[in-house]
């Protein structure tokens, strides 16, 4: 199953059309930053994860699912290399990486607890109590999610592949659309976090 590249680009265009923008190596810095509406998700421990969980620190949100054969593991792997690079460089300001599953049926908290730490033990996995709730959060950020039924009750999931950078005030600060490399993500994050909070 492939990601919805057009959906990701469309989401970025939607944000561009509403704001003044500054380009980054992998995406767009939003000026002014955008307030996020509250949401009700659950983390890999089954605990509530709301907009408040994104305040007080920088965050990078990536939407995907654990059965994704290519884009999700590749992107999470790149984010893990970025996170390791920031730690090794001694950066005091580092983002929390949050993997948001768009496949509520298969990606239970227990499944996320097995999957997400494989990439980095500091990464956080979140899901929702139901599919409409996760799609509501996805729509807020312009993430396209398409569930495609298949024979025998199986289904595939298509999703856009952007990374969303949220500032310590819980505001959307940048949309990163790739192509992604760890050095470019490190550089972009430093540029984004170095600006006004």
Buried (B, 14 or more C-beta within 10 A) or exposed (E): BEBBBEBBBBBBBEBEEEBEBEEBBBBBBBEEBBEBEEBEBBBBEEEEBEBEBBBEEBBBBBBBBBBBEEBBBEBBBBBBBBBBBBEEEEBEEBBBBBBBBBBBEEBBBEBBBEBBBEBBEBBBBBBBEEBEBBBBBBEBBBBBBBBEEEEEEEEBBBBBBBBBBBBBEBBBBBBBBBEBBBEBBBBBBEBBBEEEE
